[in-house]
Amino acid sequence: MDFEGLVKELITRTGCEAEKTGDEENQEYTLQYGLEDDRKQEVVIFPFEEDDKELVRLVSFIGKRQDFSNARLISFLELNMSLRFGAFAI
């Protein structure tokens, strides 16, 4: 996988800012996206292998546990069960 090329393509297509936050052994970038109302969202992206397949993992923090009601947390867990790839971690 050309991970560096993938990150460059993300920058080109989305206009995000990227900072290399990993090292040679553990490639990782933190991408920052500008949102409405001068808000920003950070997404950490890094490659990994599973079952001999090259994949990337995206991690984005959306808030603290106490920011969500129990009903919302349950809806996250229910959505997790329906996703083939991906998950919400609380």
C-alpha positions in Angstrom: 0.0 0.0 0.0 1.2 3.5 -0.8 0.1 5.0 2.4 2.0 8.3 1.8 0.2 8.6 -1.6 -3.1 7.9 0.0 -2.6 10.7 2.5 -1.5 13.1 -0.2 -4.7 12.2 -2.2 -6.8 12.9 0.9 -5.2 16.3 1.2 -5.7 17.1 -2.4 -9.4 16.0 -2.5 -10.5 17.4 0.8 -8.3 20.3 1.5 -7.4 19.1 5.0 -4.2 19.9 6.8 -1.9 16.9 7.7 0.8 16.4 10.2 3.0 13.3 10.3 2.6 12.1 13.9 4.1 8.7 13.5 7.6 7.5 12.7 9.1 5.2 10.0 8.1 2.1 11.9 4.6 3.3 12.8 3.3 5.4 10.0 0.5 7.8 11.2 -0.9 11.2 10.2 -3.2 13.5 12.0 -5.6 15.2 9.6 -7.4 18.4 10.5 -10.6 19.3 8.7 -12.2 22.8 8.9 -15.9 22.7 9.7 -18.7 25.2 9.9 -18.6 27.8 12.7 -14.8 27.8 12.7 -14.8 24.3 14.3 -12.2 21.7 13.4 -12.2 17.9 13.5 -9.1 15.8 13.8 -8.8 12.4 12.3 -5.8 10.1 12.9 -5.1 7.7 10.1 -2.7 4.8 10.1 -2.2 1.6 8.1 -2.4 -2.0 9.4 -2.7 -5.5 8.2 -5.4 -8.0 9.0 -5.8 -11.4 7.4 -3.0 -10.5 4.9 -5.0 -7.5 3.7 -3.7 -3.9 3.9 -6.2 -1.6 5.5 -6.2 1.8 7.1 -7.7 2.8 10.4 -9.4 6.2 11.0 -9.8 7.5 14.5 -11.7 10.6 15.4 -12.6 11.8 18.9 -16.1 13.2 19.1 -16.5 13.9 22.8 -16.3 12.6 26.3 -18.5 9.9 27.6 -20.4 12.3 29.8 -21.3 14.3 26.7 -23.7 11.6 25.6 -26.9 10.2 27.1 -27.3 6.5 27.8 -29.7 6.3 24.9 -27.1 7.7 22.5 -24.4 5.4 23.8 -26.8 2.4 23.3 -27.5 3.6 19.7 -23.7 3.7 19.1 -23.3 0.1 20.3 -26.3 -1.0 18.1 -24.8 0.7 15.1 -21.4 -1.0 15.8 -23.1 -4.4 15.5 -24.4 -3.6 12.1 -21.1 -2.3 10.7 -19.0 -4.8 8.7 -15.9 -2.6 9.1 -15.6 0.2 11.6 -16.8 0.8 15.1 -17.4 3.4 17.7 -15.2 3.1 20.8 -16.3 4.6 24.0 
